[in-house]
Amino acid sequence: MPKFTVSIEFDLVTEIEPDLGYHSFDSEGVEEFNDGSYFSAQPITCDGGNITLIVEAEDEHAANEKAREVVSDGSEVEDRNGLTWLVESVNIEIEEVEIPMTLERAREILTQLIAGGDDEEVREAVDFVFAHVAELNLKVTALQATVASLRREVEAGRESTQAPTEPAA
């Protein structure tokens, strides 16, 4: 199943309404204290929300749905101060993660493909091809080691033939 990088940008919105009373001020030594304060609720918008996720999904639409399960317009979140915020202006960008094809990955994909089928001959063919490729890889590795060894011998031979000669007296 493909993987997707999901970038989510969003704003947080809340309202703050101070809840003050006579107990909020130091009124010791005061004879009469009358608090006629009225503080209205004030909206606060904080921009800058940015989350990046990696999700596994069938396609971009499914990746978008998974992202909206994490962050969506209208959802509420509580911060560490105990304030509840409303999520707004959600913008989701999705990009499929490019996974390079390797022999191991190809084998896994083909094995999954034939696992659902009933054709034993196809399974044998896939197993044969991968066994043959593995054998060829071993031979290539052995040849590379032989070539490296021969190069070292040639270099050693060059160095010995280029030894300084003594000048004639």
C-alpha positions in Angstrom: 0.0 0.0 0.0 1.5 3.4 -0.9 2.6 5.9 1.7 1.9 9.6 1.6 3.4 12.7 3.2 0.6 14.9 4.5 1.3 18.5 5.5 -1.5 20.2 7.4 -1.6 23.9 8.1 -4.3 25.4 10.4 -5.3 28.2 12.7 -6.6 28.0 16.3 -9.4 30.2 17.5 -10.8 30.8 21.0 -12.5 33.4 23.1 -11.2 34.7 26.3 -13.5 36.3 28.9 -11.8 37.3 32.1 -13.5 36.1 35.2 -12.5 38.6 37.9 -14.1 39.5 41.2 -13.2 41.3 44.4 -11.0 38.3 45.4 -8.7 39.0 42.4 -7.4 42.3 43.9 -5.7 43.1 47.2 -8.5 44.9 49.0 -7.0 44.6 52.5 -7.4 47.8 54.4 -10.1 49.1 52.1 -13.5 49.9 53.8 -15.7 49.6 50.9 -15.1 47.6 47.7 -17.5 47.7 44.8 -16.5 45.9 41.6 -18.6 47.0 38.7 -16.2 45.6 36.1 -17.5 44.0 32.9 -15.1 42.3 30.5 -16.5 41.2 27.2 -15.3 38.0 25.5 -12.5 38.7 23.0 -11.8 36.4 20.1 -8.2 35.3 19.6 -6.9 33.7 16.4 -3.5 32.1 16.3 -2.1 31.1 13.0 0.9 28.9 12.4 -0.3 25.4 13.0 1.7 23.0 10.9 1.8 19.2 11.2 3.5 16.7 8.9 2.4 13.1 8.9 3.3 9.9 7.0 0.2 7.8 6.3 -0.4 4.5 4.5 -3.4 4.6 2.3 -4.9 3.3 -0.9 -4.8 6.6 -2.7 -4.7 10.4 -2.1 -8.3 10.6 -1.2 -7.9 8.0 1.6 -4.8 9.8 2.8 -6.8 13.0 3.0 -9.5 11.3 5.0 -6.8 9.9 7.5 -5.4 13.4 7.8 -8.8 14.9 8.6 -9.2 12.3 11.4 -6.1 13.9 13.0 -6.9 17.6 12.2 -10.2 18.9 10.8 -12.1 22.2 10.6 -14.3 22.6 13.6 -12.5 20.1 15.9 -11.6 21.2 19.4 -8.2 20.8 21.1 -7.1 21.7 24.5 -3.7 23.2 25.1 -1.4 22.8 28.1 -2.9 25.9 29.7 -6.3 24.3 29.8 -7.7 26.5 27.0 -10.0 24.9 24.5 -9.3 26.0 20.9 -11.3 25.5 17.7 -9.4 24.4 14.6 -10.1 26.5 11.5 -8.7 27.2 8.0 -7.3 23.7 7.6 -5.2 23.3 4.5 -4.0 19.8 3.6 -1.3 19.0 1.0 -0.6 15.4 0.1 2.4 13.9 -1.8 3.0 10.3 -2.5 6.3 9.0 -1.0 8.4 7.6 -3.7 9.8 4.3 -2.6 12.7 3.1 -4.8 12.3 -0.3 -6.3 14.7 -2.9 -5.0 15.0 -6.6 -5.6 13.6 -7.3 -2.1 10.6 -4.9 -2.7 9.9 -6.4 -6.1 10.0 -9.9 -4.6 7.5 -8.8 -1.9 5.2 -7.2 -4.4 5.2 -10.2 -6.7 4.8 -12.6 -3.8 1.7 -10.7 -2.6 0.4 -10.6 -6.2 0.6 -14.4 -6.7 -0.4 -15.2 -3.1 -4.0 -14.5 -4.0 -3.9 -16.7 -7.1 -4.3 -20.5 -7.5 -1.6 -21.0 -10.1 1.2 -23.0 -8.6 3.3 -22.8 -11.8 3.4 -19.0 -11.6 4.6 -19.2 -8.0 7.3 -21.7 -9.0 8.4 -19.4 -11.9 8.7 -16.4 -9.6 10.7 -18.3 -7.0 12.9 -19.7 -9.8 13.6 -16.2 -11.2 14.5 -14.8 -7.8 16.7 -17.7 -6.9 18.5 -17.3 -10.3 18.9 -13.5 -9.7 20.3 -14.2 -6.2 22.8 -16.7 -7.7 23.9 -14.2 -10.3 24.4 -11.6 -7.6 26.7 -14.0 -5.7 28.7 -14.5 -8.9 28.9 -10.8 -9.6 30.2 -10.2 -6.0 32.8 -12.9 -6.4 33.9 -11.5 -9.8 34.2 -8.0 -8.2 36.4 -9.4 -5.5 38.6 -11.1 -8.1 38.9 -7.9 -10.2 39.8 -5.9 -7.1 42.5 -8.5 -6.2 43.9 -8.4 -9.7 44.1 -4.6 -9.6 46.1 -4.8 -6.4 48.5 -7.2 -8.0 48.9 -5.1 -11.1 49.5 -2.0 -9.0 52.1 -3.9 -6.9 53.8 -5.0 -10.1 54.0 -1.5 -11.4 55.6 -0.2 -8.2 58.3 -2.9 -8.3 59.2 -2.2 -11.9 59.5 1.5 -11.2 62.0 1.0 -8.4 64.8 3.7 -8.6 68.0 2.5 -10.4 71.4 3.3 -9.1 73.4 5.7 -11.3 76.5 4.3 -13.1 79.8 5.2 -11.5 
